[in-house]
Amino acid sequence: MTITAETLCVEIFADGADKSSILQLAANPRIKGFTTNPTLMRKAGITDYESFAHDILPVIGGRPISFEVFSDDFDEMYAQARKIATWGKNVYVKIPVTNTSGASAVPLIADLARDGVQMNVTALFTLAQVETVSEVLKDAPPSNISVFAGRIADAGTDPLPIMQRALQIMRPRPQQKLIWASPREVFNVVQADMIGCHIITVTPELIAKLCSLGKDLEEFSLDTVKMFRRDAVSAGYVL
């Protein structure tokens, strides 16, 4: 069966912090949730973290959204997480798997799980991390585990076996969802869908390309040739 944007089972979460893009994507029923992080927010020029969150929450229609703690101190992370969790029932608190010194965030995650905080544990790269985090979240409320498949691929490692095994590890805990994070191309959406990954975070630039899924390759070839010709004419090139 040809995979198209309409036949995808993996949930598409829009990844970004640009308000105009979020407003546009919020009108798209294919977008099932949203994710942000401090890097994306800084890139978008956000200066007031909490005001941005309260500005965005009313426009996304109750769909899940992740906001990340930004302290490097676990006690302060805990305080930030508890505050962020009050912003809405659809809010997931993003917790990095370690702090910048490499110290494990598992004790913090355990404390927040006991408090009933919905989390998106982020920046996982290894199966050992998945095993540990999934175990500590076994009695937690709905939780997401974000494995950075795109960055794993950037390191020259095939992320597909890692993602498949992560799904197996998490399967006994149905309240946990695996996120394919940092995709690099539309085909990653197809890969995530084929293995049964629950969620993939996709930038607005890649979301715009989803309409190419299932396109006839001969037609795609012709469209590409037409593009080259159109741009050459528009540029006024002569030899």
ChimeraX commands (.cxc) that place a marker at each C-alpha (Angstrom):
marker #1 position 0.00,0.00,0.00 radius 0.5
marker #1 position 1.27,3.47,-0.89 radius 0.5
marker #1 position 1.85,5.58,2.20 radius 0.5
marker #1 position 0.33,9.04,2.06 radius 0.5
marker #1 position -0.15,11.73,4.68 radius 0.5
marker #1 position -3.74,10.49,5.07 radius 0.5
marker #1 position -2.76,6.86,5.77 radius 0.5
marker #1 position -0.11,7.57,8.43 radius 0.5
marker #1 position -0.78,6.08,11.86 radius 0.5
marker #1 position 2.16,7.74,13.64 radius 0.5
marker #1 position 1.05,10.94,15.37 radius 0.5
marker #1 position 2.59,14.11,13.94 radius 0.5
marker #1 position 3.66,16.62,16.59 radius 0.5
marker #1 position 4.77,20.03,15.34 radius 0.5
marker #1 position 8.18,21.00,16.72 radius 0.5
marker #1 position 8.84,24.71,17.04 radius 0.5
marker #1 position 8.20,27.94,18.93 radius 0.5
marker #1 position 7.25,30.41,16.21 radius 0.5
marker #1 position 3.80,31.68,17.12 radius 0.5
marker #1 position 2.62,32.31,13.56 radius 0.5
marker #1 position 3.61,28.76,12.55 radius 0.5
marker #1 position 1.90,27.29,15.59 radius 0.5
marker #1 position -1.30,29.21,14.83 radius 0.5
marker #1 position -1.24,27.95,11.25 radius 0.5
marker #1 position -0.52,24.35,12.26 radius 0.5
marker #1 position -3.17,24.41,14.98 radius 0.5
marker #1 position -5.74,24.61,12.17 radius 0.5
marker #1 position -4.38,21.40,10.64 radius 0.5
marker #1 position -6.20,18.31,11.95 radius 0.5
marker #1 position -3.19,16.12,11.05 radius 0.5
marker #1 position -1.18,17.83,13.78 radius 0.5
marker #1 position -1.88,15.88,16.97 radius 0.5
marker #1 position 0.37,17.79,19.38 radius 0.5
marker #1 position 3.20,20.27,19.81 radius 0.5
marker #1 position 6.69,20.29,21.29 radius 0.5
marker #1 position 9.03,23.12,22.18 radius 0.5
marker #1 position 12.41,23.49,23.84 radius 0.5
marker #1 position 14.54,26.42,25.05 radius 0.5
marker #1 position 16.70,26.36,21.93 radius 0.5
marker #1 position 13.69,26.68,19.62 radius 0.5
marker #1 position 12.19,29.38,21.82 radius 0.5
marker #1 position 15.42,31.39,21.78 radius 0.5
marker #1 position 15.62,31.01,18.00 radius 0.5
marker #1 position 12.05,32.34,17.74 radius 0.5
marker #1 position 12.97,35.38,19.83 radius 0.5
marker #1 position 10.93,34.39,22.89 radius 0.5
marker #1 position 12.06,36.41,25.92 radius 0.5
marker #1 position 9.28,35.63,28.42 radius 0.5
marker #1 position 8.96,31.84,28.77 radius 0.5
marker #1 position 5.77,31.71,30.82 radius 0.5
marker #1 position 3.95,34.41,28.85 radius 0.5
marker #1 position 4.70,32.55,25.64 radius 0.5
marker #1 position 3.28,29.34,27.09 radius 0.5
marker #1 position 0.07,31.01,28.27 radius 0.5
marker #1 position -0.24,32.73,24.90 radius 0.5
marker #1 position 0.03,29.45,22.98 radius 0.5
marker #1 position -2.05,27.13,25.14 radius 0.5
marker #1 position -5.49,28.58,24.23 radius 0.5
marker #1 position -4.90,28.24,20.49 radius 0.5
marker #1 position -3.90,24.57,20.24 radius 0.5
marker #1 position -7.28,23.11,21.08 radius 0.5
marker #1 position -6.28,21.04,24.10 radius 0.5
marker #1 position -3.76,18.98,22.15 radius 0.5
marker #1 position -0.66,17.77,24.05 radius 0.5
marker #1 position 2.23,20.22,24.29 radius 0.5
marker #1 position 5.63,19.91,25.95 radius 0.5
marker #1 position 7.43,22.70,27.78 radius 0.5
marker #1 position 10.95,22.02,29.05 radius 0.5
marker #1 position 12.58,22.89,32.36 radius 0.5
marker #1 position 15.75,24.89,31.86 radius 0.5
marker #1 position 17.60,24.78,35.16 radius 0.5
marker #1 position 20.72,22.65,35.57 radius 0.5
marker #1 position 20.05,22.07,39.26 radius 0.5
marker #1 position 17.75,19.17,40.06 radius 0.5
marker #1 position 15.98,20.89,42.98 radius 0.5
marker #1 position 15.24,23.88,40.79 radius 0.5
marker #1 position 14.21,21.57,37.95 radius 0.5
marker #1 position 11.69,20.02,40.32 radius 0.5
marker #1 position 10.24,23.43,41.24 radius 0.5
marker #1 position 10.05,24.45,37.57 radius 0.5
marker #1 position 8.42,21.15,36.62 radius 0.5
marker #1 position 5.73,21.48,39.28 radius 0.5
marker #1 position 4.99,25.01,38.09 radius 0.5
marker #1 position 4.84,24.09,34.40 radius 0.5
marker #1 position 2.54,21.15,35.22 radius 0.5
marker #1 position -0.09,23.61,36.54 radius 0.5
marker #1 position -0.43,25.32,33.17 radius 0.5
marker #1 position -2.87,22.78,31.76 radius 0.5
marker #1 position -4.03,19.16,31.69 radius 0.5
marker #1 position -2.56,18.82,28.20 radius 0.5
marker #1 position 0.90,20.02,29.30 radius 0.5
marker #1 position 3.80,17.56,29.42 radius 0.5
marker #1 position 6.86,18.68,31.32 radius 0.5
marker #1 position 10.06,18.04,29.38 radius 0.5
marker #1 position 12.84,16.68,31.56 radius 0.5
marker #1 position 16.31,16.07,30.08 radius 0.5
marker #1 position 17.66,12.61,30.85 radius 0.5
marker #1 position 20.74,14.16,32.55 radius 0.5
marker #1 position 21.94,17.59,33.56 radius 0.5
marker #1 position 24.90,19.22,31.82 radius 0.5
marker #1 position 27.34,17.39,34.10 radius 0.5
marker #1 position 25.94,14.05,32.97 radius 0.5
marker #1 position 24.28,13.33,36.32 radius 0.5
marker #1 position 21.18,11.18,35.86 radius 0.5
marker #1 position 17.78,12.82,36.17 radius 0.5
marker #1 position 16.17,9.51,37.16 radius 0.5
marker #1 position 15.70,10.44,40.85 radius 0.5
marker #1 position 13.98,13.66,39.76 radius 0.5
marker #1 position 11.83,11.77,37.26 radius 0.5
marker #1 position 10.85,9.31,40.00 radius 0.5
marker #1 position 9.81,12.15,42.32 radius 0.5
marker #1 position 7.74,13.83,39.63 radius 0.5
marker #1 position 6.15,10.51,38.65 radius 0.5
marker #1 position 5.05,10.00,42.26 radius 0.5
marker #1 position 3.55,13.50,42.16 radius 0.5
marker #1 position 1.50,12.57,39.10 radius 0.5
marker #1 position 3.30,14.91,36.70 radius 0.5
marker #1 position 2.97,14.10,32.99 radius 0.5
marker #1 position 6.47,14.08,31.54 radius 0.5
marker #1 position 8.28,14.03,28.24 radius 0.5
marker #1 position 11.74,12.72,29.11 radius 0.5
marker #1 position 14.03,14.03,26.42 radius 0.5
marker #1 position 17.49,13.78,24.83 radius 0.5
marker #1 position 17.75,9.97,25.05 radius 0.5
marker #1 position 20.23,8.34,22.67 radius 0.5
marker #1 position 20.85,4.83,24.05 radius 0.5
marker #1 position 18.79,1.76,24.82 radius 0.5
marker #1 position 20.24,1.72,28.34 radius 0.5
marker #1 position 18.68,5.15,28.86 radius 0.5
marker #1 position 15.35,3.93,27.47 radius 0.5
marker #1 position 15.34,0.89,29.77 radius 0.5
marker #1 position 16.08,3.00,32.85 radius 0.5
marker #1 position 13.58,5.76,32.06 radius 0.5
marker #1 position 10.80,3.37,31.05 radius 0.5
marker #1 position 11.25,1.46,34.30 radius 0.5
marker #1 position 11.11,4.57,36.48 radius 0.5
marker #1 position 7.97,5.71,34.64 radius 0.5
marker #1 position 6.22,2.34,35.01 radius 0.5
marker #1 position 3.66,3.69,37.51 radius 0.5
marker #1 position 3.63,7.25,36.19 radius 0.5
marker #1 position 0.74,8.97,34.42 radius 0.5
marker #1 position 0.85,9.24,30.60 radius 0.5
marker #1 position 4.46,9.86,29.61 radius 0.5
marker #1 position 6.56,10.37,26.50 radius 0.5
marker #1 position 10.11,9.16,25.94 radius 0.5
marker #1 position 11.97,11.15,23.27 radius 0.5
marker #1 position 14.76,9.30,21.48 radius 0.5
marker #1 position 16.76,11.58,19.18 radius 0.5
marker #1 position 16.82,9.30,16.15 radius 0.5
marker #1 position 17.97,12.07,13.83 radius 0.5
marker #1 position 21.02,12.89,15.90 radius 0.5
marker #1 position 21.79,9.20,16.29 radius 0.5
marker #1 position 21.87,9.04,12.50 radius 0.5
marker #1 position 24.11,12.13,12.45 radius 0.5
marker #1 position 26.61,10.08,14.48 radius 0.5
marker #1 position 26.69,7.45,11.72 radius 0.5
marker #1 position 24.51,4.94,13.60 radius 0.5
marker #1 position 21.32,3.47,12.15 radius 0.5
marker #1 position 18.57,4.58,14.53 radius 0.5
marker #1 position 15.97,2.11,13.26 radius 0.5
marker #1 position 17.05,-0.91,15.35 radius 0.5
marker #1 position 17.29,1.33,18.41 radius 0.5
marker #1 position 13.77,2.67,17.89 radius 0.5
marker #1 position 12.37,-0.82,17.29 radius 0.5
marker #1 position 13.96,-2.13,20.47 radius 0.5
marker #1 position 12.77,0.91,22.42 radius 0.5
marker #1 position 9.21,0.08,21.42 radius 0.5
marker #1 position 9.69,-3.47,22.71 radius 0.5
marker #1 position 11.04,-2.19,26.02 radius 0.5
marker #1 position 8.10,0.18,26.47 radius 0.5
marker #1 position 5.36,-2.18,25.25 radius 0.5
marker #1 position 4.40,-3.56,28.71 radius 0.5
marker #1 position 3.67,0.04,29.82 radius 0.5
marker #1 position 0.92,1.28,27.49 radius 0.5
marker #1 position 0.76,4.70,29.14 radius 0.5
marker #1 position 4.21,5.41,27.68 radius 0.5
marker #1 position 4.65,6.70,24.12 radius 0.5
marker #1 position 7.86,6.71,22.13 radius 0.5
marker #1 position 8.76,9.91,20.29 radius 0.5
marker #1 position 10.98,9.77,17.20 radius 0.5
marker #1 position 12.74,13.09,17.75 radius 0.5
marker #1 position 14.85,15.24,15.40 radius 0.5
marker #1 position 13.87,13.69,12.05 radius 0.5
marker #1 position 15.99,14.83,9.13 radius 0.5
marker #1 position 13.74,13.97,6.16 radius 0.5
marker #1 position 10.18,13.00,5.30 radius 0.5
marker #1 position 11.22,9.36,4.92 radius 0.5
marker #1 position 11.84,9.32,8.69 radius 0.5
marker #1 position 8.09,9.82,9.10 radius 0.5
marker #1 position 7.52,6.76,6.92 radius 0.5
marker #1 position 10.07,4.77,8.95 radius 0.5
marker #1 position 8.46,5.79,12.24 radius 0.5
marker #1 position 5.05,4.80,10.88 radius 0.5
marker #1 position 6.29,1.42,9.59 radius 0.5
marker #1 position 7.71,0.32,12.95 radius 0.5
marker #1 position 4.69,1.50,14.93 radius 0.5
marker #1 position 6.36,4.43,16.68 radius 0.5
marker #1 position 3.72,6.42,18.53 radius 0.5
marker #1 position 4.81,10.00,17.79 radius 0.5
marker #1 position 7.26,11.86,15.57 radius 0.5
marker #1 position 8.16,15.50,16.11 radius 0.5
marker #1 position 8.31,17.35,12.80 radius 0.5
marker #1 position 9.43,20.89,11.97 radius 0.5
marker #1 position 7.11,23.13,9.94 radius 0.5
marker #1 position 9.54,22.83,7.01 radius 0.5
marker #1 position 9.17,19.02,6.96 radius 0.5
marker #1 position 5.43,19.18,7.60 radius 0.5
marker #1 position 5.11,21.21,4.40 radius 0.5
marker #1 position 6.76,18.32,2.51 radius 0.5
marker #1 position 4.33,15.66,3.73 radius 0.5
marker #1 position 2.14,16.36,0.71 radius 0.5
marker #1 position 4.85,14.65,-1.39 radius 0.5
marker #1 position 4.20,11.29,0.27 radius 0.5
marker #1 position 2.94,8.78,-2.27 radius 0.5
marker #1 position 3.66,11.06,-5.23 radius 0.5
marker #1 position 4.34,9.31,-8.54 radius 0.5
marker #1 position 8.10,9.42,-9.10 radius 0.5
marker #1 position 7.83,10.04,-12.84 radius 0.5
marker #1 position 5.60,13.02,-12.09 radius 0.5
marker #1 position 8.01,14.14,-9.38 radius 0.5
marker #1 position 10.87,13.94,-11.89 radius 0.5
marker #1 position 9.00,16.11,-14.38 radius 0.5
marker #1 position 8.10,18.65,-11.69 radius 0.5
marker #1 position 11.77,18.90,-10.77 radius 0.5
marker #1 position 12.82,19.52,-14.38 radius 0.5
marker #1 position 10.12,22.20,-14.67 radius 0.5
marker #1 position 11.43,23.84,-11.50 radius 0.5
marker #1 position 14.98,24.01,-12.88 radius 0.5
marker #1 position 13.71,25.53,-16.15 radius 0.5
marker #1 position 11.41,28.02,-14.40 radius 0.5
marker #1 position 14.17,29.24,-12.11 radius 0.5
marker #1 position 16.67,29.56,-14.96 radius 0.5
marker #1 position 14.19,31.68,-16.96 radius 0.5
marker #1 position 13.32,33.79,-13.91 radius 0.5
marker #1 position 17.01,34.44,-13.27 radius 0.5
marker #1 position 17.51,35.54,-16.88 radius 0.5
marker #1 position 20.53,33.28,-17.43 radius 0.5
marker #1 position 22.19,33.35,-20.85 radius 0.5
marker #1 position 25.25,31.66,-22.34 radius 0.5
marker link #1:1,2 radius 0.2
marker link #1:2,3 radius 0.2
marker link #1:3,4 radius 0.2
marker link #1:4,5 radius 0.2
marker link #1:5,6 radius 0.2
marker link #1:6,7 radius 0.2
marker link #1:7,8 radius 0.2
marker link #1:8,9 radius 0.2
marker link #1:9,10 radius 0.2
marker link #1:10,11 radius 0.2
marker link #1:11,12 radius 0.2
marker link #1:12,13 radius 0.2
marker link #1:13,14 radius 0.2
marker link #1:14,15 radius 0.2
marker link #1:15,16 radius 0.2
marker link #1:16,17 radius 0.2
marker link #1:17,18 radius 0.2
marker link #1:18,19 radius 0.2
marker link #1:19,20 radius 0.2
marker link #1:20,21 radius 0.2
marker link #1:21,22 radius 0.2
marker link #1:22,23 radius 0.2
marker link #1:23,24 radius 0.2
marker link #1:24,25 radius 0.2
marker link #1:25,26 radius 0.2
marker link #1:26,27 radius 0.2
marker link #1:27,28 radius 0.2
marker link #1:28,29 radius 0.2
marker link #1:29,30 radius 0.2
marker link #1:30,31 radius 0.2
marker link #1:31,32 radius 0.2
marker link #1:32,33 radius 0.2
marker link #1:33,34 radius 0.2
marker link #1:34,35 radius 0.2
marker link #1:35,36 radius 0.2
marker link #1:36,37 radius 0.2
marker link #1:37,38 radius 0.2
marker link #1:38,39 radius 0.2
marker link #1:39,40 radius 0.2
marker link #1:40,41 radius 0.2
marker link #1:41,42 radius 0.2
marker link #1:42,43 radius 0.2
marker link #1:43,44 radius 0.2
marker link #1:44,45 radius 0.2
marker link #1:45,46 radius 0.2
marker link #1:46,47 radius 0.2
marker link #1:47,48 radius 0.2
marker link #1:48,49 radius 0.2
marker link #1:49,50 radius 0.2
marker link #1:50,51 radius 0.2
marker link #1:51,52 radius 0.2
marker link #1:52,53 radius 0.2
marker link #1:53,54 radius 0.2
marker link #1:54,55 radius 0.2
marker link #1:55,56 radius 0.2
marker link #1:56,57 radius 0.2
marker link #1:57,58 radius 0.2
marker link #1:58,59 radius 0.2
marker link #1:59,60 radius 0.2
marker link #1:60,61 radius 0.2
marker link #1:61,62 radius 0.2
marker link #1:62,63 radius 0.2
marker link #1:63,64 radius 0.2
marker link #1:64,65 radius 0.2
marker link #1:65,66 radius 0.2
marker link #1:66,67 radius 0.2
marker link #1:67,68 radius 0.2
marker link #1:68,69 radius 0.2
marker link #1:69,70 radius 0.2
marker link #1:70,71 radius 0.2
marker link #1:71,72 radius 0.2
marker link #1:72,73 radius 0.2
marker link #1:73,74 radius 0.2
marker link #1:74,75 radius 0.2
marker link #1:75,76 radius 0.2
marker link #1:76,77 radius 0.2
marker link #1:77,78 radius 0.2
marker link #1:78,79 radius 0.2
marker link #1:79,80 radius 0.2
marker link #1:80,81 radius 0.2
marker link #1:81,82 radius 0.2
marker link #1:82,83 radius 0.2
marker link #1:83,84 radius 0.2
marker link #1:84,85 radius 0.2
marker link #1:85,86 radius 0.2
marker link #1:86,87 radius 0.2
marker link #1:87,88 radius 0.2
marker link #1:88,89 radius 0.2
marker link #1:89,90 radius 0.2
marker link #1:90,91 radius 0.2
marker link #1:91,92 radius 0.2
marker link #1:92,93 radius 0.2
marker link #1:93,94 radius 0.2
marker link #1:94,95 radius 0.2
marker link #1:95,96 radius 0.2
marker link #1:96,97 radius 0.2
marker link #1:97,98 radius 0.2
marker link #1:98,99 radius 0.2
marker link #1:99,100 radius 0.2
marker link #1:100,101 radius 0.2
marker link #1:101,102 radius 0.2
marker link #1:102,103 radius 0.2
marker link #1:103,104 radius 0.2
marker link #1:104,105 radius 0.2
marker link #1:105,106 radius 0.2
marker link #1:106,107 radius 0.2
marker link #1:107,108 radius 0.2
marker link #1:108,109 radius 0.2
marker link #1:109,110 radius 0.2
marker link #1:110,111 radius 0.2
marker link #1:111,112 radius 0.2
marker link #1:112,113 radius 0.2
marker link #1:113,114 radius 0.2
marker link #1:114,115 radius 0.2
marker link #1:115,116 radius 0.2
marker link #1:116,117 radius 0.2
marker link #1:117,118 radius 0.2
marker link #1:118,119 radius 0.2
marker link #1:119,120 radius 0.2
marker link #1:120,121 radius 0.2
marker link #1:121,122 radius 0.2
marker link #1:122,123 radius 0.2
marker link #1:123,124 radius 0.2
marker link #1:124,125 radius 0.2
marker link #1:125,126 radius 0.2
marker link #1:126,127 radius 0.2
marker link #1:127,128 radius 0.2
marker link #1:128,129 radius 0.2
marker link #1:129,130 radius 0.2
marker link #1:130,131 radius 0.2
marker link #1:131,132 radius 0.2
marker link #1:132,133 radius 0.2
marker link #1:133,134 radius 0.2
marker link #1:134,135 radius 0.2
marker link #1:135,136 radius 0.2
marker link #1:136,137 radius 0.2
marker link #1:137,138 radius 0.2
marker link #1:138,139 radius 0.2
marker link #1:139,140 radius 0.2
marker link #1:140,141 radius 0.2
marker link #1:141,142 radius 0.2
marker link #1:142,143 radius 0.2
marker link #1:143,144 radius 0.2
marker link #1:144,145 radius 0.2
marker link #1:145,146 radius 0.2
marker link #1:146,147 radius 0.2
marker link #1:147,148 radius 0.2
marker link #1:148,149 radius 0.2
marker link #1:149,150 radius 0.2
marker link #1:150,151 radius 0.2
marker link #1:151,152 radius 0.2
marker link #1:152,153 radius 0.2
marker link #1:153,154 radius 0.2
marker link #1:154,155 radius 0.2
marker link #1:155,156 radius 0.2
marker link #1:156,157 radius 0.2
marker link #1:157,158 radius 0.2
marker link #1:158,159 radius 0.2
marker link #1:159,160 radius 0.2
marker link #1:160,161 radius 0.2
marker link #1:161,162 radius 0.2
marker link #1:162,163 radius 0.2
marker link #1:163,164 radius 0.2
marker link #1:164,165 radius 0.2
marker link #1:165,166 radius 0.2
marker link #1:166,167 radius 0.2
marker link #1:167,168 radius 0.2
marker link #1:168,169 radius 0.2
marker link #1:169,170 radius 0.2
marker link #1:170,171 radius 0.2
marker link #1:171,172 radius 0.2
marker link #1:172,173 radius 0.2
marker link #1:173,174 radius 0.2
marker link #1:174,175 radius 0.2
marker link #1:175,176 radius 0.2
marker link #1:176,177 radius 0.2
marker link #1:177,178 radius 0.2
marker link #1:178,179 radius 0.2
marker link #1:179,180 radius 0.2
marker link #1:180,181 radius 0.2
marker link #1:181,182 radius 0.2
marker link #1:182,183 radius 0.2
marker link #1:183,184 radius 0.2
marker link #1:184,185 radius 0.2
marker link #1:185,186 radius 0.2
marker link #1:186,187 radius 0.2
marker link #1:187,188 radius 0.2
marker link #1:188,189 radius 0.2
marker link #1:189,190 radius 0.2
marker link #1:190,191 radius 0.2
marker link #1:191,192 radius 0.2
marker link #1:192,193 radius 0.2
marker link #1:193,194 radius 0.2
marker link #1:194,195 radius 0.2
marker link #1:195,196 radius 0.2
marker link #1:196,197 radius 0.2
marker link #1:197,198 radius 0.2
marker link #1:198,199 radius 0.2
marker link #1:199,200 radius 0.2
marker link #1:200,201 radius 0.2
marker link #1:201,202 radius 0.2
marker link #1:202,203 radius 0.2
marker link #1:203,204 radius 0.2
marker link #1:204,205 radius 0.2
marker link #1:205,206 radius 0.2
marker link #1:206,207 radius 0.2
marker link #1:207,208 radius 0.2
marker link #1:208,209 radius 0.2
marker link #1:209,210 radius 0.2
marker link #1:210,211 radius 0.2
marker link #1:211,212 radius 0.2
marker link #1:212,213 radius 0.2
marker link #1:213,214 radius 0.2
marker link #1:214,215 radius 0.2
marker link #1:215,216 radius 0.2
marker link #1:216,217 radius 0.2
marker link #1:217,218 radius 0.2
marker link #1:218,219 radius 0.2
marker link #1:219,220 radius 0.2
marker link #1:220,221 radius 0.2
marker link #1:221,222 radius 0.2
marker link #1:222,223 radius 0.2
marker link #1:223,224 radius 0.2
marker link #1:224,225 radius 0.2
marker link #1:225,226 radius 0.2
marker link #1:226,227 radius 0.2
marker link #1:227,228 radius 0.2
marker link #1:228,229 radius 0.2
marker link #1:229,230 radius 0.2
marker link #1:230,231 radius 0.2
marker link #1:231,232 radius 0.2
marker link #1:232,233 radius 0.2
marker link #1:233,234 radius 0.2
marker link #1:234,235 radius 0.2
marker link #1:235,236 radius 0.2
marker link #1:236,237 radius 0.2
marker link #1:237,238 radius 0.2
marker link #1:238,239 radius 0.2
view
